[in-house]
Every structure is written in structure tokens, then in C-alpha cells.
Amino acid sequence: MASGVTQVNLDYLAGRLSDVPGQLPTTHAEVDPAALTDDLALLAHHLTYAGERAQEHFAPPRRSTSPNATS
């Protein structure tokens, strides 16, 4: 089964990830612990969602248990 991810998608993601360090604080005084915790929780939520979607997408098809099903 071929993946739906193309090299263009990967290159776009790599570019976006490369932009992240420039958006981070450079000293500890610039870090708001509450905001950092919220950001990490949001990131974890998005990663969990992406993982669940990937599992659904790549899961084998479910077989019907209906007595009327044909296979």
C-alpha cells in the first residue's frame, strides 16, 4: 500500500519545522511556564490526533460479522 505522503508534503513540513527555532525564546526570562505548559499540552493533543488518524487510515478493513454479508 502506498503512503499518501509525497516528497512535497515532507519538504513543506521540514520547512515549517525549520522555522520553529526562530520563534522560541532565547533566555529563561522570556519563558512563561504556564504558557509553555499550555503549548506542550496542545502539541500533545495534535500529535495524539494525528496518530489516531494514521491508525484509522492504515488499519486493515473491518470484516462484517453480519450473517447476510458476502465475502
Contact map, one row per residue, 1 for C-alpha under 8 A:
11100000000000000000000000000000000000000000000000000000000000000000000
11110000000000000000000000000000000000000000000000000000000000000000000
11111100000000000000000000000000000000000000000000000000000000000000000
01111100000000000000000000000000000000000000000000000000000000000000000
00111110110000000000000000000000000000000000000000000000000000000000000
00111111110000000000000000000000000000000000000000000000000000000000000
00001111111000000000000000000000000000000000000000000000000000000000000
00000111111100000000000000000000000000000000000000000000000000000000000
00001111111110000000000000000000000000000000000000000000000000000000000
00001111111111000000000000000000000000000000000000000000000000000000000
00000011111111100000000000000000000000000000000000000000000000000000000
00000001111111110000000000000000000000000000000000000000000000000000000
00000000111111111000000000000000000000000000000000000000000000000000000
00000000011111111100000000000000000000000000000000000000000000000000000
00000000001111111110000000000000000000000000000000000000000000000000000
00000000000111111111000000000000000000000000000000000000000000000000000
00000000000011111111100000000000000000000000000000000000000000000000000
00000000000001111111100000000000000000000000000000000000000000000000000
00000000000000111111111000000000000000000000000000000000000000000000000
00000000000000011111111100000000000000000000000000000000000000000000000
00000000000000001111111100000000000000000000000000000000000000000000000
00000000000000000011111100000000000000000000000000000000000000000000000
00000000000000000011111110000000000000000000000000000000000000000000000
00000000000000000001111111000000000000000000000000000000000000000000000
00000000000000000000001111110110000000000000000000000000000000000000000
00000000000000000000000111110100000000000000000000000000000000000000000
00000000000000000000000011111110000000000000000000000000000000000000000
00000000000000000000000011111110000000000000000000000000000000000000000
00000000000000000000000000111111000000000000000000000000000000000000000
00000000000000000000000011111111000000000000000000000000000000000000000
00000000000000000000000010111111100100000000000000000000000000000000000
00000000000000000000000000001111111100000000000000000000000000000000000
00000000000000000000000000000011111110000000000000000000000000000000000
00000000000000000000000000000001111111000000000000000000000000000000000
00000000000000000000000000000001111111100000000000000000000000000000000
00000000000000000000000000000011111111110000000000000000000000000000000
00000000000000000000000000000000111111111000000000000000000000000000000
00000000000000000000000000000000011111111100000000000000000000000000000
00000000000000000000000000000000001111111110000000000000000000000000000
00000000000000000000000000000000000111111111000000000000000000000000000
00000000000000000000000000000000000011111111100000000000000000000000000
00000000000000000000000000000000000001111111110000000000000000000000000
00000000000000000000000000000000000000111111111000000000000000000000000
00000000000000000000000000000000000000011111111100000000000000000000000
00000000000000000000000000000000000000001111111110000000000000000000000
00000000000000000000000000000000000000000111111111000000000000000000000
00000000000000000000000000000000000000000011111111100000000000000000000
00000000000000000000000000000000000000000001111111110000000000000000000
00000000000000000000000000000000000000000000111111111000000000000000000
00000000000000000000000000000000000000000000011111111100000000000000000
00000000000000000000000000000000000000000000001111111110000000000000000
00000000000000000000000000000000000000000000000111111111000000000000000
00000000000000000000000000000000000000000000000011111111100000000000000
00000000000000000000000000000000000000000000000001111111110000000000000
00000000000000000000000000000000000000000000000000111111111000000000000
00000000000000000000000000000000000000000000000000011111111000000000000
00000000000000000000000000000000000000000000000000001111111000000000000
00000000000000000000000000000000000000000000000000000111111100000000000
00000000000000000000000000000000000000000000000000000011111110000000000
00000000000000000000000000000000000000000000000000000000011111000000000
00000000000000000000000000000000000000000000000000000000001111100000000
00000000000000000000000000000000000000000000000000000000000111110000000
00000000000000000000000000000000000000000000000000000000000011111000000
00000000000000000000000000000000000000000000000000000000000001111100100
00000000000000000000000000000000000000000000000000000000000000111110100
00000000000000000000000000000000000000000000000000000000000000011111100
00000000000000000000000000000000000000000000000000000000000000001111100
00000000000000000000000000000000000000000000000000000000000000000111110
00000000000000000000000000000000000000000000000000000000000000011111111
00000000000000000000000000000000000000000000000000000000000000000001111
00000000000000000000000000000000000000000000000000000000000000000000111
